[in-house]
Amino acid sequence: MQILMLLRQRTPAQRRQPPGCWNSWQKRLSTSFCNNFENLPTACNMTFLTKNRVVSFVSNMSTAYNLTIISMVLILTKDLYPETTNMVSALKTASLVGAIVGQLSMGYVADLMGRSAAMSITMQLTIAGALLSSFHLENIFGTDPSSPYEWIVFCRFLLGIGVGGVYPLAATIAAESNTDEKNRGREVSAIFSSQGVGFLLCPVVVMILVNINPDKPDDSDAKKGCNQLNWRLALAFGALPGLLVAPFKISETKKAESPAPLVETASTPGIAPTCSPVVVSSFWKDLGNSEYWPTLVGTAGGWFLFDITFYGNSLCSKLITDHVFGEASSVTTTMFHQLVIFAVALPGYWCATYTMDSLGRKNIQLFGFLMMTVLYGILALILKYAINSVPSAVLFIIYSLTFFFSNFGPNSTTFILPSESFPMHVRASMNGFSAASGKCGAAIGAYCFKPLSVAIGVPSVMGICALVSLVGLGVTYFFIEDRRGKAMRGDTEEHLIDEEDRQHC
């Protein structure tokens, strides 16, 4: 209303006043706009909020798809190109290493340049990495020209930087776009639930491709649908979500640390405040601030411990599905088994979203780690002593529950907690640090559990997962603060929208 009153006050007589008077009025209008965002028309406000949520949702879904699809692409390429154990490991971990780089760097960029600029960079890297992965540039690294693997490793690392940056950005943008502390957890959790959709898309896309194009090389023992076009399309599909949201720029959610002062110079008189983010980041200084250490132990430590178990749990996937459904004889059957595993995990996301603000982040994470400890322990005992005597349905239900309580537990809460536990000027950076700690845990699980399963057996690996979950329970109890119903740490209740969105109002 104050903005409209100012507009009405600008009479024809005032338009004939000298420029200095106009500049004075312009200052009043700009200051009134910056200070009265809460009074903007609801439609404009909702457009800003909805756009941020949709872009964050799609970005997070794209991240899940791009990180997971490589395992299914390797099934398509296994009989097409010569491969070694080291090369397969490099293909699977290139994006993981890139993600750690992206989480650390893009969180810092978001605090330095703003959330909008950082998200644009991450999506461009994701699109480029996904598309380039599908191209085979022969002999670019001076290696076997018949194999695309070296090129894919390079592109997957580039892709990883992009998808890694989405972790801190999607959570931070979703949390800062929220206008009501009472449902902030539910809204951020809903954004994170798109991860389940991204996982589910991987086997669906591959199943569609191999059934539409079932050809295989005549001189190869490859299974039906294993051809160059299918694996290229599966990788290239990872660029589609980013391309769809590319026209929609994220509205800036990072507020200035203090009201922007009015600066007037001889060359540019009467510059009005724009409410743009302050280009300041004290991440490295604050990382050494002992005030934040207990919170970091909770957010980064909990994420680190959870991802160890999450990737360790995947070792059981083929063992369990083969025992329940029988060994897969085709690509379609293998994809169906993966589809079932991803589908049974979806309800966990939904339960977490529904109860995030009623039960609270800390309680959900505590309960999730507790149930994971119990279920991994039961799995360890069954796999070691009763694999043939326990009904297949019971074994499958127990295994499915490990995914359910992962998602209705630390998988959802570790995404939310860093976005509300740190002040705004280091929020994205600390979120990225916590996410990178999680990926370090994932790297440990991916690298160590496979040889450990050979050396001491899968049941013992499940026992280790139970112990790690128990440690996660302790870390959560002592170091996590439940901020349900509270403002994010260091925040006021004001929210910004981008200058571009204001003009569209």
Phi and psi in degrees as a GROMACS rama.xvg file:
@    title "Ramachandran Plot"
@    xaxis  label "Phi"
@    yaxis  label "Psi"
@TYPE xy
-64.1668  -34.1027  GLN-2
-65.6005  -43.9567  ILE-3
-63.2539  -39.1296  LEU-4
-62.7691  -40.1995  MET-5
-64.1604  -40.0883  LEU-6
-62.9604  -41.1087  LEU-7
-67.1534  -31.0153  ARG-8
-69.6329  -16.5756  GLN-9
-81.9555  88.0289  ARG-10
-84.3126  166.082  THR-11
-56.2876  -36.2646  PRO-12
-63.8075  -37.6257  ALA-13
-68.3518  -28.4509  GLN-14
-67.1583  -21.4309  ARG-15
-90.0256  1.61567  ARG-16
-73.943  161.168  GLN-17
-60.1819  160.217  PRO-18
-54.7421  -34.8896  PRO-19
-59.1977  -38.3023  GLY-20
-67.3916  -39.7022  CYS-21
-62.4314  -41.5025  TRP-22
-61.5715  -39.7568  ASN-23
-61.9001  -43.2561  SER-24
-66.8228  -37.3748  TRP-25
-62.6113  -38.6756  GLN-26
-61.5431  -44.6401  LYS-27
-61.6831  -41.3758  ARG-28
-65.109  -46.7033  LEU-29
-64.3038  -44.2351  SER-30
-62.3992  -41.308  THR-31
-62.3036  -38.9736  SER-32
-65.3801  -44.8762  PHE-33
-64.3688  -36.9578  CYS-34
-86.9552  -5.06943  ASN-35
-126.795  35.6571  ASN-36
-59.9947  -34.5154  PHE-37
-65.6161  -17.536  GLU-38
-98.4251  7.13757  ASN-39
-64.8657  157.207  LEU-40
-56.5758  140.817  PRO-41
-58.6563  -39.0432  THR-42
-60.725  -42.9736  ALA-43
-65.0936  -45.4126  CYS-44
-58.4989  -45.7491  ASN-45
-68.0462  -34.0733  MET-46
-62.0133  -44.6615  THR-47
-59.9645  -47.9001  PHE-48
-67.7775  -44.3604  LEU-49
-63.9955  -41.9048  THR-50
-61.232  -44.876  LYS-51
-61.6826  -41.4596  ASN-52
-66.6102  -43.5295  ARG-53
-64.6396  -45.8571  VAL-54
-63.1709  -41.2341  VAL-55
-64.6558  -41.1822  SER-56
-61.5736  -49.9131  PHE-57
-66.609  -39.0898  VAL-58
-62.208  -43.4533  SER-59
-67.6098  -37.9038  ASN-60
-61.8372  -43.4534  MET-61
-60.2544  -39.771  SER-62
-60.456  -47.4148  THR-63
-61.3284  -43.2875  ALA-64
-62.7833  -48.9779  TYR-65
-67.4966  -31.6998  ASN-66
-75.3889  -25.627  LEU-67
-97.946  -28.8319  THR-68
-63.6457  -25.9608  ILE-69
-62.1842  -35.1188  ILE-70
-63.2617  -34.6243  SER-71
-82.2895  -30.2896  MET-72
-64.8636  -36.9756  VAL-73
-63.7884  -26.7059  LEU-74
-67.4999  -37.1034  ILE-75
-73.278  -30.6145  LEU-76
-97.4287  -7.26756  THR-77
-53.894  -42.7065  LYS-78
-99.178  5.72753  ASP-79
-97.4459  -33.1456  LEU-80
-132.031  148.953  TYR-81
-67.324  136.098  PRO-82
-139.004  154.599  GLU-83
-121.037  165.984  THR-84
-61.425  -40.9789  THR-85
-64.9949  -37.939  ASN-86
-68.7369  -40.4513  MET-87
-62.1282  -41.9069  VAL-88
-62.8628  -40.4855  SER-89
-64.9194  -39.9678  ALA-90
-63.2832  -39.5858  LEU-91
-77.2307  -26.1108  LYS-92
-104.631  -9.81794  THR-93
-59.2443  -46.04  ALA-94
-69.6711  -28.5772  SER-95
-66.7905  -44.2303  LEU-96
-65.5773  -42.8115  VAL-97
-61.4441  -36.3925  GLY-98
-63.7963  -39.3897  ALA-99
-61.9711  -43.6428  ILE-100
-61.6807  -44.447  VAL-101
-65.9442  -39.6261  GLY-102
-63.5091  -42.2828  GLN-103
-72.0958  -44.3105  LEU-104
-77.953  -43.0253  SER-105
-73.1577  -30.5691  MET-106
-62.56  -40.9783  GLY-107
-66.0546  -43.5516  TYR-108
-60.2544  -38.9611  VAL-109
-63.9284  -37.2412  ALA-110
-74.9827  -26.0239  ASP-111
-87.1073  -45.2023  LEU-112
-108.799  -11.0155  MET-113
108.315  154.505  GLY-114
-65.9618  -39.2755  ARG-115
-62.1972  -48.4171  SER-116
-63.6678  -42.5998  ALA-117
-64.0966  -41.6529  ALA-118
-65.5203  -37.002  MET-119
-61.1301  -42.404  SER-120
-64.6779  -45.5275  ILE-121
-63.3919  -41.1032  THR-122
-68.5732  -35.3976  MET-123
-65.2809  -41.0812  GLN-124
-65.5063  -39.4328  LEU-125
-63.8595  -46.8941  THR-126
-61.5858  -46.9435  ILE-127
-62.7466  -45.5234  ALA-128
-63.3095  -41.7651  GLY-129
-66.7522  -44.2748  ALA-130
-68.9159  -44.5306  LEU-131
-65.1666  -30.6918  LEU-132
-61.1084  -27.8854  SER-133
-83.8702  -5.26212  SER-134
-99.5267  143.32  PHE-135
-111.423  101.097  HIS-136
-91.3355  103.645  LEU-137
-63.0841  136.231  GLU-138
58  23.288  ASN-139
-65.6379  -27.5665  ILE-140
-105.887  11.6539  PHE-141
72.131  22.0171  GLY-142
-110.581  -161.931  THR-143
-56.6493  114.03  ASP-144
-68.4924  -15.2005  PRO-145
-84.1799  -9.83007  SER-146
-110.944  131.086  SER-147
-90.3748  1.55062  PRO-148
-63.2451  -40.5371  TYR-149
-62.6276  -40.7368  GLU-150
-65.7385  -41.176  TRP-151
-65.0785  -38.4141  ILE-152
-58.8638  -45.5479  VAL-153
-60.7646  -47.3865  PHE-154
-67.9115  -34.3353  CYS-155
-67.5634  -32.9993  ARG-156
-65.2757  -44.5781  PHE-157
-61.1389  -44.3344  LEU-158
-59.2282  -41.4155  LEU-159
-60.26  -37.7585  GLY-160
-60.6811  -41.4594  ILE-161
-67.4253  -51.292  GLY-162
-68.982  -29.9768  VAL-163
-65.1904  -37.8387  GLY-164
-65.629  -24.2704  GLY-165
-65.7973  -33.7267  VAL-166
-53.7904  -60.5324  TYR-167
-69.9618  -30.7174  PRO-168
-73.6703  -45.9437  LEU-169
-61.8064  -43.2438  ALA-170
-66.9123  -45.4372  ALA-171
-65.7981  -44.7916  THR-172
-63.5383  -43.2593  ILE-173
-62.9332  -42.9712  ALA-174
-67.762  -42.3042  ALA-175
-75.2988  -20.3081  GLU-176
-80.081  -14.0891  SER-177
-71.3451  142.934  ASN-178
-112.316  1.74336  THR-179
-142.274  113.01  ASP-180
-59.582  -22.0363  GLU-181
-71.0176  -22.3909  LYS-182
-127.514  18.6221  ASN-183
-61.6819  -43.4215  ARG-184
-60.6339  -40.9021  GLY-185
-65.1899  -41.2335  ARG-186
-67.7861  -43.3404  GLU-187
-68.4281  -38.8102  VAL-188
-63.9505  -36.058  SER-189
-63.5612  -38.6667  ALA-190
-61.2756  -44.6071  ILE-191
-67.6653  -29.4629  PHE-192
-61.9359  -16.5652  SER-193
-64.149  -18.2425  SER-194
-57.4143  -42.3223  GLN-195
-61.5506  -37.8492  GLY-196
-65.6748  -41.0465  VAL-197
-62.7889  -42.9029  GLY-198
-60.0838  -44.1808  PHE-199
-65.2939  -33.1912  LEU-200
-64.7784  -29.9023  LEU-201
-58.2485  -59.4583  CYS-202
-66.5405  -30.8187  PRO-203
-63.5896  -47.034  VAL-204
-60.8889  -45.716  VAL-205
-65.6181  -41.2788  VAL-206
-60.4011  -43.0711  MET-207
-63.4754  -44.507  ILE-208
-63.3157  -46.6492  LEU-209
-71.4346  -23.6212  VAL-210
-85.4327  -30.6234  ASN-211
-74.6324  -39.7914  ILE-212
-125.656  81.5714  ASN-213
-83.6667  6.22075  PRO-214
-62.4271  155.305  ASP-215
-145.734  157.456  LYS-216
-59.5118  138.818  PRO-217
-64.6843  -33.7371  ASP-218
-96.1072  23.4624  ASP-219
-124.186  152.589  SER-220
-90.6081  14.8309  ASP-221
-63.199  154.019  ALA-222
-74.7599  164.54  LYS-223
-58.5818  132.544  LYS-224
91.7155  -5.21387  GLY-225
-86.0891  91.1656  CYS-226
-142.972  168.851  ASN-227
-63.2554  -40.0049  GLN-228
-62.7493  -41.3111  LEU-229
-66.5616  -44.4119  ASN-230
-70.1008  -31.788  TRP-231
-67.1508  -43.641  ARG-232
-65.6436  -37.0955  LEU-233
-62.1088  -41.2317  ALA-234
-72.0207  -42.0254  LEU-235
-65.8452  -28.5152  ALA-236
-58.6853  -26.0739  PHE-237
-63.3227  -17.4074  GLY-238
-84.968  -18.2258  ALA-239
-60.8898  -47.4756  LEU-240
-57.3129  -41.4386  PRO-241
-65.6021  -37.8923  GLY-242
-66.505  -34.7987  LEU-243
-67.7954  -35.8842  LEU-244
-97.2908  -0.834148  VAL-245
-56.1884  -37.6678  ALA-246
-69.7344  -12.2739  PRO-247
-105.356  109.923  PHE-248
-81.6918  133.707  LYS-249
-61.3736  134.493  ILE-250
-78.6343  133.661  SER-251
-61.8224  132.583  GLU-252
-113.977  -8.92849  THR-253
-81.6527  117.958  LYS-254
-83.3575  152.978  LYS-255
-63.2458  143.33  ALA-256
-67.2537  -26.6808  GLU-257
-150.429  158.748  SER-258
-54.8249  132.224  PRO-259
-67.9593  125.341  ALA-260
-71.6087  152.372  PRO-261
-80.2999  123.959  LEU-262
-113.624  127.072  VAL-263
-124.852  127.277  GLU-264
-125.422  169.621  THR-265
-65.564  -35.4848  ALA-266
-79.7506  -31.307  SER-267
-133.384  74.7037  THR-268
-70.2026  148.009  PRO-269
72.4858  31.2828  GLY-270
-68.1535  129.194  ILE-271
-97.3024  152.851  ALA-272
-64.4093  142.772  PRO-273
-114.322  -1.75534  THR-274
60.7621  27.7429  CYS-275
-81.2596  159.339  SER-276
-63.6995  144.963  PRO-277
-74.4991  128.081  VAL-278
-82.3318  75.6328  VAL-279
-142.52  136.158  VAL-280
-143.22  126.77  SER-281
-112.899  35.8693  SER-282
-56.8117  -50.8066  PHE-283
-66.0185  -35.8638  TRP-284
-67.3713  -44.6491  LYS-285
-71.5052  -25.4438  ASP-286
-64.3396  -28.8653  LEU-287
-90.6719  2.80194  GLY-288
-82.945  115.916  ASN-289
-62.5843  -17.3767  SER-290
-62.1746  -31.5959  GLU-291
-91.492  -10.3147  TYR-292
-61.2001  -46.4876  TRP-293
-59.397  -40.0478  PRO-294
-64.9029  -40.8093  THR-295
-64.8374  -38.0013  LEU-296
-58.6123  -40.1193  VAL-297
-70.7073  -49.7673  GLY-298
-75.6294  -49.099  THR-299
-76.0594  -41.5989  ALA-300
-65.1834  -43.0462  GLY-301
-63.7746  -41.1133  GLY-302
-65.7531  -42.3432  TRP-303
-58.7354  -48.7436  PHE-304
-67.4271  -40.018  LEU-305
-63.6294  -45.1776  PHE-306
-66.6559  -26.442  ASP-307
-59.2792  -48.8931  ILE-308
-70.8673  -35.4317  THR-309
-61.8074  -43.43  PHE-310
-80.4886  -27.2981  TYR-311
-67.5927  -35.4688  GLY-312
-63.1247  -29.3038  ASN-313
-65.6664  -19.462  SER-314
-61.3122  -30.6623  LEU-315
-80.784  -13.1503  CYS-316
-55.6719  -55.3669  SER-317
-66.2689  -38.9268  LYS-318
-60.2229  -44.8695  LEU-319
-71.4564  -47.4826  ILE-320
-65.803  -37.7175  THR-321
-65.2856  -36.8017  ASP-322
-69.6493  -35.6893  HIS-323
-85.1947  -46.6974  VAL-324
-103.198  -11.316  PHE-325
92.3796  158.8  GLY-326
-68.25  135.801  GLU-327
-70.6401  135.624  ALA-328
-109.734  -5.34562  SER-329
-145.379  166.723  SER-330
-63.4017  -40.6312  VAL-331
-61.265  -42.0075  THR-332
-65.8374  -41.9992  THR-333
-61.1703  -43.0626  THR-334
-66.006  -35.6435  MET-335
-63.5744  -41.2861  PHE-336
-60.509  -42.6912  HIS-337
-64.8994  -38.3241  GLN-338
-61.5941  -40.8594  LEU-339
-63.6512  -44.3696  VAL-340
-61.9951  -45.4263  ILE-341
-67.8253  -34.9784  PHE-342
-68.2427  -39.5419  ALA-343
-70.3019  -16.5388  VAL-344
-82.5722  -19.0023  ALA-345
-60.2423  -43.8978  LEU-346
-57.0954  -27.2303  PRO-347
-62.4938  -40.7751  GLY-348
-61.3862  -44.3994  TYR-349
-66.336  -41.9067  TRP-350
-63.9573  -39.5615  CYS-351
-62.8629  -43.9343  ALA-352
-61.7867  -43.9177  THR-353
-67.7799  -35.0376  TYR-354
-106.704  2.98446  THR-355
-58.8964  -35.8787  MET-356
-95.5066  -14.7057  ASP-357
-90.582  -45.6793  SER-358
-83.314  -34.2905  LEU-359
96.8348  150.533  GLY-360
-61.9682  -45.5889  ARG-361
-64.3671  -44.6946  LYS-362
-65.0684  -39.6605  ASN-363
-65.1333  -41.3144  ILE-364
-68.1615  -40.2454  GLN-365
-59.8176  -48.3127  LEU-366
-65.3845  -38.8402  PHE-367
-62.4551  -48.6893  GLY-368
-63.0574  -37.8877  PHE-369
-62.3383  -48.0458  LEU-370
-66.9333  -36.1261  MET-371
-63.3611  -40.3409  MET-372
-58.8714  -47.0883  THR-373
-65.6282  -46.8628  VAL-374
-69.0693  -40.7839  LEU-375
-64.1148  -37.716  TYR-376
-63.2851  -43.1602  GLY-377
-64.4972  -43.2063  ILE-378
-60.3983  -41.868  LEU-379
-58.7659  -43.4396  ALA-380
-68.4107  -41.8436  LEU-381
-66.0187  -46.2677  ILE-382
-64.9811  -27.1818  LEU-383
-88.0494  -38.1917  LYS-384
-118.2  -18.9321  TYR-385
-141.334  31.4237  ALA-386
-61.6515  -33.5477  ILE-387
-93.8747  -12.3425  ASN-388
-100.659  -21.256  SER-389
-82.7144  130.361  VAL-390
-55.2651  143.636  PRO-391
-58.0905  -38.5136  SER-392
-63.7116  -40.1649  ALA-393
-65.7078  -43.5856  VAL-394
-61.9038  -41.1941  LEU-395
-67.5252  -39.0721  PHE-396
-63.9653  -43.862  ILE-397
-62.3773  -44.0501  ILE-398
-65.0896  -39.6539  TYR-399
-63.4585  -36.2861  SER-400
-65.4667  -27.6831  LEU-401
-63.5656  -36.9162  THR-402
-73.0592  -39.2955  PHE-403
-60.2576  -47.9087  PHE-404
-80.9593  -12.8182  PHE-405
-69.5285  -45.8835  SER-406
-78.0691  -39.2409  ASN-407
-87.1253  57.6926  PHE-408
179.197  -136.629  GLY-409
-65.825  -24.5318  PRO-410
-62.6141  -36.8568  ASN-411
-84.5444  -42.2954  SER-412
-72.1346  -34.2443  THR-413
-65.9963  -24.2881  THR-414
-73.0866  -35.16  PHE-415
-85.1971  -44.3633  ILE-416
-55.2634  -46.157  LEU-417
-64.6358  -26.2577  PRO-418
-73.3984  -14.5536  SER-419
-123.87  0.641232  GLU-420
-101.079  -1.41133  SER-421
-130.387  153.842  PHE-422
-62.8032  159.158  PRO-423
-61.2589  -35.7172  MET-424
-69.0766  -17.55  HIS-425
-128.239  14.3509  VAL-426
-62.4277  -49.8963  ARG-427
-68.4116  -37.7051  ALA-428
-64.366  -47.5762  SER-429
-66.1571  -33.8039  MET-430
-63.7757  -44.5505  ASN-431
-62.7282  -39.5816  GLY-432
-62.8428  -42.03  PHE-433
-65.7097  -42.8458  SER-434
-65.0974  -39.3838  ALA-435
-65.1836  -34.9909  ALA-436
-61.8462  -39.1361  SER-437
-61.791  -44.1086  GLY-438
-67.092  -29.91  LYS-439
-63.6913  -41.357  CYS-440
-62.3678  -39.2554  GLY-441
-62.9705  -39.7106  ALA-442
-63.8101  -39.9408  ALA-443
-63.0958  -45.3056  ILE-444
-62.4811  -42.5715  GLY-445
-68.1321  -39.2729  ALA-446
-81.951  -38.4449  TYR-447
-91.7921  -35.581  CYS-448
-70.8555  -31.8903  PHE-449
-63.837  -53.5666  LYS-450
-65.4917  -32.3146  PRO-451
-64.71  -37.1384  LEU-452
-65.2767  -30.8985  SER-453
-75.1131  -39.1504  VAL-454
-76.9167  -42.8394  ALA-455
-120.735  -5.89  ILE-456
97.6663  151.655  GLY-457
-61.647  -39.9847  VAL-458
-56.7813  -39.365  PRO-459
-67.9602  -35.0749  SER-460
-63.7649  -39.9073  VAL-461
-64.332  -34.8608  MET-462
-64.4757  -39.1142  GLY-463
-64.0695  -40.8329  ILE-464
-60.5091  -37.1797  CYS-465
-64.3888  -41.6676  ALA-466
-66.8681  -41.2391  LEU-467
-62.7299  -40.3804  VAL-468
-63.9927  -35.8928  SER-469
-65.1316  -39.5193  LEU-470
-64.7049  -39.7733  VAL-471
-61.0206  -35.3402  GLY-472
-61.0088  -44.3124  LEU-473
-66.3707  -42.2915  GLY-474
-61.5839  -42.0625  VAL-475
-63.2844  -44.2058  THR-476
-63.1133  -40.4477  TYR-477
-93.1715  -22.8663  PHE-478
-124.137  -1.76703  PHE-479
-100.873  131.519  ILE-480
-103.396  129.011  GLU-481
-87.5149  113.648  ASP-482
-104.334  25.7513  ARG-483
-62.8158  135.659  ARG-484
75.9809  0.323974  GLY-485
-110.87  157.186  LYS-486
-66.3769  154.212  ALA-487
-63.0181  149.194  MET-488
-55.2461  125.744  ARG-489
81.0036  8.47766  GLY-490
-100.644  155.189  ASP-491
-100.365  -176.824  THR-492
-91.9586  6.60879  GLU-493
-81.6285  148.76  GLU-494
-130.878  146.183  HIS-495
-102.878  154.748  LEU-496
-125.654  158.32  ILE-497
-68.1268  148.634  ASP-498
-58.0332  -34.6768  GLU-499
-63.6235  -39.082  GLU-500
-68.5248  -33.3778  ASP-501
-62.8987  -40.3945  ARG-502
-66.2044  -32.8101  GLN-503
-70.9495  -18.3074  HIS-504
